[in-house]
Amino acid sequence: MTRSSLASIPTGDNPPAKPLPTAEQVERLIAALESAASAASAAELELKCFTPAEAAPLLGKTPNWVIEAIQDGRIPCTYIGKSPRMTAAHIRWVQANGERKPSKYAKPIKSAA
């Protein structure tokens, strides 16, 4: 054992130094923090008006379906000028009113037990 090998053994007074993050890790951390800071809050989403193209993925439909449903009056919307927009409340309404309950005459589901 040499003096230099003894110097690298941590003692109670000198805990081992942690390795510094790499440049790639720092860049990824910065990107994650910036995306978290730019994310919309719940209050902002409540006030936002979604275009049919923005509302479509939230509803699991195509933008064309949303536009046709708005034009047919099947789903609620609000107009800003001549442009249809959907609020968060409209999207929740579509999700809630799209629910279909089984008929009382439907065949019961057999359990695999």
N, CA and C atoms as an extended XYZ file, in Angstrom:
339
Properties=species:S:1:pos:R:3:atomname:S:1:resname:S:1:resid:I:1 pbc="F F F"
N         0.837       -1.165        0.000 N   MET     1
C         0.000        0.000        0.000 CA  MET     1
C         0.888        1.236        0.000 C   MET     1
N         0.515        2.174       -0.868 N   THR     2
C         1.308        3.391       -0.960 CA  THR     2
C         0.553        4.545       -0.335 C   THR     2
N         1.228        5.670       -0.207 N   ARG     3
C         0.581        6.849        0.370 CA  ARG     3
C        -0.545        7.356       -0.519 C   ARG     3
N        -0.356        7.279       -1.823 N   SER     4
C        -1.382        7.781       -2.727 CA  SER     4
C        -2.628        6.893       -2.685 C   SER     4
N        -2.471        5.586       -2.501 N   SER     5
C        -3.641        4.720       -2.406 CA  SER     5
C        -4.363        4.939       -1.081 C   SER     5
N        -3.647        5.279       -0.031 N   LEU     6
C        -4.274        5.580        1.250 CA  LEU     6
C        -5.032        6.911        1.198 C   LEU     6
N        -4.572        7.828        0.396 N   ALA     7
C        -5.224        9.136        0.312 CA  ALA     7
C        -6.605        9.027       -0.313 C   ALA     7
N        -6.848        8.013       -1.139 N   SER     8
C        -8.144        7.895       -1.791 CA  SER     8
C        -9.171        7.169       -0.937 C   SER     8
N        -8.767        6.609        0.183 N   ILE     9
C        -9.704        5.937        1.074 CA  ILE     9
C       -10.471        7.002        1.848 C   ILE     9
N       -11.812        6.978        1.767 N   PRO    10
C       -12.577        7.999        2.472 CA  PRO    10
C       -12.505        7.803        3.980 C   PRO    10
N       -12.433        8.870        4.676 N   THR    11
C       -12.457        8.850        6.132 CA  THR    11
C       -13.735        9.517        6.580 C   THR    11
N       -14.002        9.526        7.848 N   GLY    12
C       -15.208       10.152        8.379 CA  GLY    12
C       -15.248       11.647        8.105 C   GLY    12
N       -14.084       12.302        8.056 N   ASP    13
C       -14.042       13.752        7.844 CA  ASP    13
C       -14.226       14.122        6.377 C   ASP    13
N       -13.753       13.302        5.468 N   ASN    14
C       -13.800       13.607        4.037 CA  ASN    14
C       -14.671       12.572        3.310 C   ASN    14
N       -15.953       12.840        3.150 N   PRO    15
C       -16.780       11.880        2.405 CA  PRO    15
C       -16.366       11.879        0.939 C   PRO    15
N       -16.605       10.778        0.228 N   PRO    16
C       -16.192       10.722       -1.174 CA  PRO    16
C       -16.934       11.777       -1.996 C   PRO    16
N       -16.238       12.393       -2.929 N   ALA    17
C       -16.833       13.434       -3.762 CA  ALA    17
C       -17.757       12.794       -4.790 C   ALA    17
N       -18.899       13.445       -5.027 N   LYS    18
C       -19.838       12.941       -6.018 CA  LYS    18
C       -19.382       13.405       -7.387 C   LYS    18
N       -19.552       12.554       -8.383 N   PRO    19
C       -19.141       12.969       -9.731 CA  PRO    19
C       -20.056       14.078      -10.247 C   PRO    19
N       -19.496       14.997      -10.992 N   LEU    20
C       -20.277       16.091      -11.561 CA  LEU    20
C       -21.121       15.574      -12.715 C   LEU    20
N       -22.309       16.175      -12.924 N   PRO    21
C       -23.135       15.716      -14.047 CA  PRO    21
C       -22.480       16.068      -15.377 C   PRO    21
N       -22.770       15.244      -16.357 N   THR    22
C       -22.224       15.489      -17.690 CA  THR    22
C       -22.999       16.616      -18.361 C   THR    22
N       -22.457       17.135      -19.444 N   ALA    23
C       -23.117       18.216      -20.186 CA  ALA    23
C       -24.469       17.735      -20.723 C   ALA    23
N       -24.545       16.485      -21.149 N   GLU    24
C       -25.811       15.940      -21.660 CA  GLU    24
C       -26.862       15.890      -20.558 C   GLU    24
N       -26.473       15.479      -19.354 N   GLN    25
C       -27.408       15.424      -18.233 CA  GLN    25
C       -27.900       16.817      -17.860 C   GLN    25
N       -27.019       17.793      -17.901 N   VAL    26
C       -27.403       19.169      -17.587 CA  VAL    26
C       -28.396       19.684      -18.623 C   VAL    26
N       -28.145       19.405      -19.901 N   GLU    27
C       -29.050       19.837      -20.969 CA  GLU    27
C       -30.423       19.201      -20.824 C   GLU    27
N       -30.462       17.910      -20.493 N   ARG    28
C       -31.746       17.228      -20.305 CA  ARG    28
C       -32.496       17.800      -19.115 C   ARG    28
N       -31.795       18.129      -18.047 N   LEU    29
C       -32.421       18.730      -16.874 CA  LEU    29
C       -32.987       20.101      -17.204 C   LEU    29
N       -32.244       20.903      -17.948 N   ILE    30
C       -32.712       22.229      -18.349 CA  ILE    30
C       -33.967       22.105      -19.215 C   ILE    30
N       -33.955       21.168      -20.162 N   ALA    31
C       -35.125       20.963      -21.031 CA  ALA    31
C       -36.342       20.532      -20.222 C   ALA    31
N       -36.144       19.652      -19.248 N   ALA    32
C       -37.264       19.197      -18.420 CA  ALA    32
C       -37.824       20.329      -17.574 C   ALA    32
N       -36.953       21.153      -17.013 N   LEU    33
C       -37.411       22.279      -16.204 CA  LEU    33
C       -38.147       23.308      -17.049 C   LEU    33
N       -37.660       23.580      -18.254 N   GLU    34
C       -38.329       24.538      -19.134 CA  GLU    34
C       -39.698       24.038      -19.565 C   GLU    34
N       -39.827       22.740      -19.844 N   SER    35
C       -41.130       22.209      -20.254 CA  SER    35
C       -42.106       22.216      -19.079 C   SER    35
N       -41.610       21.967      -17.864 N   ALA    36
C       -42.488       22.009      -16.692 CA  ALA    36
C       -42.939       23.434      -16.406 C   ALA    36
N       -42.057       24.392      -16.630 N   ALA    37
C       -42.413       25.788      -16.371 CA  ALA    37
C       -43.394       26.312      -17.408 C   ALA    37
N       -43.335       25.799      -18.633 N   SER    38
C       -44.225       26.292      -19.684 CA  SER    38
C       -45.546       25.529      -19.740 C   SER    38
N       -45.704       24.466      -18.961 N   ALA    39
C       -46.943       23.689      -18.974 CA  ALA    39
C       -48.092       24.541      -18.442 C   ALA    39
N       -49.248       24.379      -19.072 N   ALA    40
C       -50.424       25.157      -18.681 CA  ALA    40
C       -50.972       24.647      -17.352 C   ALA    40
N       -51.399       25.570      -16.515 N   SER    41
C       -51.993       25.190      -15.239 CA  SER    41
C       -53.452       24.810      -15.464 C   SER    41
N       -54.076       24.246      -14.449 N   ALA    42
C       -55.478       23.840      -14.562 CA  ALA    42
C       -56.371       25.051      -14.811 C   ALA    42
N       -56.061       26.177      -14.185 N   ALA    43
C       -56.872       27.377      -14.379 CA  ALA    43
C       -56.760       27.878      -15.818 C   ALA    43
N       -55.571       27.808      -16.392 N   GLU    44
C       -55.396       28.239      -17.777 CA  GLU    44
C       -56.144       27.326      -18.741 C   GLU    44
N       -56.155       26.014      -18.460 N   LEU    45
C       -56.869       25.086      -19.323 CA  LEU    45
C       -58.381       25.296      -19.236 C   LEU    45
N       -58.890       25.703      -18.072 N   GLU    46
C       -60.320       25.986      -17.930 CA  GLU    46
C       -60.727       27.178      -18.773 C   GLU    46
N       -59.851       28.153      -18.928 N   LEU    47
C       -60.167       29.357      -19.679 CA  LEU    47
C       -59.853       29.228      -21.170 C   LEU    47
N       -59.086       28.227      -21.544 N   LYS    48
C       -58.657       28.087      -22.940 CA  LYS    48
C       -59.822       27.613      -23.802 C   LYS    48
N       -59.898       28.156      -24.995 N   CYS    49
C       -60.847       27.690      -25.996 CA  CYS    49
C       -60.072       26.850      -27.004 C   CYS    49
N       -60.494       25.607      -27.185 N   PHE    50
C       -59.806       24.673      -28.060 CA  PHE    50
C       -60.410       24.719      -29.455 C   PHE    50
N       -59.565       24.683      -30.469 N   THR    51
C       -60.044       24.546      -31.839 CA  THR    51
C       -60.516       23.100      -32.009 C   THR    51
N       -61.292       22.812      -33.041 N   PRO    52
C       -61.688       21.415      -33.260 CA  PRO    52
C       -60.481       20.485      -33.402 C   PRO    52
N       -59.400       20.969      -34.014 N   ALA    53
C       -58.202       20.130      -34.159 CA  ALA    53
C       -57.550       19.857      -32.803 C   ALA    53
N       -57.594       20.816      -31.882 N   GLU    54
C       -57.022       20.615      -30.547 CA  GLU    54
C       -57.933       19.758      -29.677 C   GLU    54
N       -59.240       19.866      -29.875 N   ALA    55
C       -60.197       19.106      -29.070 CA  ALA    55
C       -60.274       17.644      -29.502 C   ALA    55
N       -60.006       17.377      -30.777 N   ALA    56
C       -60.145       16.018      -31.313 CA  ALA    56
C       -59.325       14.977      -30.553 C   ALA    56
N       -58.022       15.186      -30.298 N   PRO    57
C       -57.268       14.155      -29.557 CA  PRO    57
C       -57.783       13.964      -28.129 C   PRO    57
N       -58.305       15.026      -27.524 N   LEU    58
C       -58.841       14.898      -26.170 CA  LEU    58
C       -60.095       14.039      -26.156 C   LEU    58
N       -60.835       14.071      -27.262 N   LEU    59
C       -62.057       13.281      -27.373 CA  LEU    59
C       -61.820       11.921      -28.014 C   LEU    59
N       -60.613       11.699      -28.527 N   GLY    60
C       -60.318       10.433      -29.184 CA  GLY    60
C       -60.966       10.336      -30.553 C   GLY    60
N       -61.165       11.459      -31.199 N   LYS    61
C       -61.796       11.514      -32.520 CA  LYS    61
C       -60.907       12.275      -33.479 C   LYS    61
N       -61.314       12.309      -34.742 N   THR    62
C       -60.576       13.074      -35.739 CA  THR    62
C       -61.088       14.509      -35.751 C   THR    62
N       -60.280       15.447      -36.206 N   PRO    63
C       -60.766       16.827      -36.323 CA  PRO    63
C       -61.997       16.933      -37.228 C   PRO    63
N       -62.059       16.112      -38.274 N   ASN    64
C       -63.207       16.131      -39.170 CA  ASN    64
C       -64.481       15.719      -38.430 C   ASN    64
N       -64.400       14.713      -37.566 N   TRP    65
C       -65.569       14.284      -36.793 CA  TRP    65
C       -66.049       15.415      -35.899 C   TRP    65
N       -65.124       16.093      -35.235 N   VAL    66
C       -65.493       17.200      -34.334 CA  VAL    66
C       -66.172       18.313      -35.121 C   VAL    66
N       -65.630       18.681      -36.269 N   ILE    67
C       -66.214       19.748      -37.082 CA  ILE    67
C       -67.620       19.362      -37.541 C   ILE    67
N       -67.786       18.127      -38.016 N   GLU    68
C       -69.106       17.686      -38.465 CA  GLU    68
C       -70.103       17.627      -37.312 C   GLU    68
N       -69.666       17.189      -36.141 N   ALA    69
C       -70.552       17.116      -34.986 CA  ALA    69
C       -70.974       18.518      -34.539 C   ALA    69
N       -70.074       19.481      -34.629 N   ILE    70
C       -70.408       20.870      -34.293 CA  ILE    70
C       -71.411       21.407      -35.308 C   ILE    70
N       -71.171       21.168      -36.590 N   GLN    71
C       -72.060       21.671      -37.639 CA  GLN    71
C       -73.447       21.043      -37.552 C   GLN    71
N       -73.518       19.762      -37.157 N   ASP    72
C       -74.806       19.078      -37.020 CA  ASP    72
C       -75.507       19.414      -35.712 C   ASP    72
N       -74.822       20.084      -34.793 N   GLY    73
C       -75.407       20.430      -33.503 CA  GLY    73
C       -75.449       19.276      -32.525 C   GLY    73
N       -74.622       18.241      -32.750 N   ARG    74
C       -74.591       17.091      -31.845 CA  ARG    74
C       -73.767       17.345      -30.596 C   ARG    74
N       -72.798       18.258      -30.672 N   ILE    75
C       -71.972       18.572      -29.508 CA  ILE    75
C       -71.957       20.085      -29.314 C   ILE    75
N       -71.806       20.542      -28.070 N   PRO    76
C       -71.826       21.976      -27.807 CA  PRO    76
C       -70.515       22.641      -28.188 C   PRO    76
N       -70.605       23.898      -28.490 N   CYS    77
C       -69.417       24.698      -28.778 CA  CYS    77
C       -69.788       26.155      -28.579 C   CYS    77
N       -68.812       26.996      -28.659 N   THR    78
C       -69.034       28.436      -28.640 CA  THR    78
C       -68.333       29.007      -29.862 C   THR    78
N       -68.888       30.065      -30.391 N   TYR    79
C       -68.279       30.688      -31.570 CA  TYR    79
C       -67.551       31.953      -31.147 C   TYR    79
N       -66.334       32.075      -31.607 N   ILE    80
C       -65.566       33.305      -31.451 CA  ILE    80
C       -65.436       33.849      -32.862 C   ILE    80
N       -66.232       34.870      -33.151 N   GLY    81
C       -66.352       35.320      -34.536 CA  GLY    81
C       -67.097       34.242      -35.290 C   GLY    81
N       -66.520       33.739      -36.356 N   LYS    82
C       -67.125       32.659      -37.119 CA  LYS    82
C       -66.476       31.310      -36.832 C   LYS    82
N       -65.533       31.291      -35.893 N   SER    83
C       -64.768       30.081      -35.620 CA  SER    83
C       -65.340       29.328      -34.426 C   SER    83
N       -65.673       28.038      -34.593 N   PRO    84
C       -66.152       27.261      -33.451 CA  PRO    84
C       -65.004       26.918      -32.511 C   PRO    84
N       -65.271       27.016      -31.237 N   ARG    85
C       -64.286       26.675      -30.208 CA  ARG    85
C       -64.975       25.851      -29.136 C   ARG    85
N       -64.203       25.001      -28.477 N   MET    86
C       -64.724       24.176      -27.391 CA  MET    86
C       -63.969       24.500      -26.111 C   MET    86
N       -64.706       24.712      -25.049 N   THR    87
C       -64.089       24.941      -23.746 CA  THR    87
C       -63.902       23.588      -23.058 C   THR    87
N       -63.240       23.603      -21.930 N   ALA    88
C       -63.050       22.375      -21.161 CA  ALA    88
C       -64.402       21.813      -20.725 C   ALA    88
N       -65.360       22.694      -20.412 N   ALA    89
C       -66.697       22.245      -20.016 CA  ALA    89
C       -67.398       21.547      -21.174 C   ALA    89
N       -67.237       22.051      -22.390 N   HIS    90
C       -67.839       21.400      -23.553 CA  HIS    90
C       -67.250       20.002      -23.745 C   HIS    90
N       -65.947       19.887      -23.602 N   ILE    91
C       -65.284       18.593      -23.785 CA  ILE    91
C       -65.744       17.607      -22.715 C   ILE    91
N       -65.869       18.079      -21.465 N   ARG    92
C       -66.379       17.209      -20.399 CA  ARG    92
C       -67.810       16.774      -20.693 C   ARG    92
N       -68.634       17.678      -21.254 N   TRP    93
C       -70.021       17.356      -21.583 CA  TRP    93
C       -70.064       16.235      -22.618 C   TRP    93
N       -69.234       16.349      -23.648 N   VAL    94
C       -69.204       15.327      -24.701 CA  VAL    94
C       -68.788       13.984      -24.105 C   VAL    94
N       -67.792       14.006      -23.232 N   GLN    95
C       -67.327       12.763      -22.617 CA  GLN    95
C       -68.414       12.152      -21.736 C   GLN    95
N       -69.114       12.972      -20.968 N   ALA    96
C       -70.141       12.463      -20.059 CA  ALA    96
C       -71.383       11.986      -20.814 C   ALA    96
N       -71.804       12.702      -21.842 N   ASN    97
C       -73.020       12.352      -22.552 CA  ASN    97
C       -72.807       11.300      -23.623 C   ASN    97
N       -71.598       10.900      -23.851 N   GLY    98
C       -71.336        9.824      -24.795 CA  GLY    98
C       -71.463        8.453      -24.152 C   GLY    98
N       -71.668        8.438      -22.842 N   GLU    99
C       -71.749        7.172      -22.118 CA  GLU    99
C       -73.030        6.433      -22.486 C   GLU    99
N       -72.916        5.157      -22.719 N   ARG   100
C       -74.073        4.314      -23.012 CA  ARG   100
C       -74.109        3.198      -21.989 C   ARG   100
N       -75.249        3.076      -21.325 N   LYS   101
C       -75.405        2.015      -20.335 CA  LYS   101
C       -76.057        0.816      -21.016 C   LYS   101
N       -75.708       -0.391      -20.580 N   PRO   102
C       -76.288       -1.562      -21.223 CA  PRO   102
C       -77.785       -1.659      -20.944 C   PRO   102
N       -78.493       -2.218      -21.903 N   SER   103
C       -79.922       -2.421      -21.761 CA  SER   103
C       -80.182       -3.472      -20.688 C   SER   103
N       -81.349       -3.384      -20.060 N   LYS   104
C       -81.663       -4.395      -19.039 CA  LYS   104
C       -81.888       -5.755      -19.679 C   LYS   104
N       -82.063       -5.763      -21.022 N   TYR   105
C       -82.265       -7.008      -21.745 CA  TYR   105
C       -80.959       -7.567      -22.323 C   TYR   105
N       -79.871       -6.898      -22.089 N   ALA   106
C       -78.583       -7.347      -22.613 CA  ALA   106
C       -78.157       -8.624      -21.907 C   ALA   106
N       -77.415       -9.448      -22.629 N   LYS   107
C       -76.925      -10.688      -22.030 CA  LYS   107
C       -75.900      -10.335      -20.954 C   LYS   107
N       -75.957      -10.986      -19.798 N   PRO   108
C       -74.960      -10.710      -18.748 CA  PRO   108
C       -73.585      -11.208      -19.180 C   PRO   108
N       -72.577      -10.535      -18.690 N   ILE   109
C       -71.196      -10.912      -18.983 CA  ILE   109
C       -70.828      -12.075      -18.089 C   ILE   109
N       -70.337      -13.139      -18.698 N   LYS   110
C       -69.942      -14.328      -17.926 CA  LYS   110
C       -68.543      -14.115      -17.392 C   LYS   110
N       -68.365      -14.372      -16.122 N   SER   111
C       -67.036      -14.225      -15.530 CA  SER   111
C       -66.223      -15.473      -15.828 C   SER   111
N       -64.904      -15.299      -15.879 N   ALA   112
C       -64.001      -16.411      -16.198 CA  ALA   112
C       -63.635      -17.205      -14.968 C   ALA   112
N       -64.267      -16.936      -13.836 N   ALA   113
C       -63.915      -17.624      -12.590 CA  ALA   113
C       -64.444      -18.972      -12.516 C   ALA   113
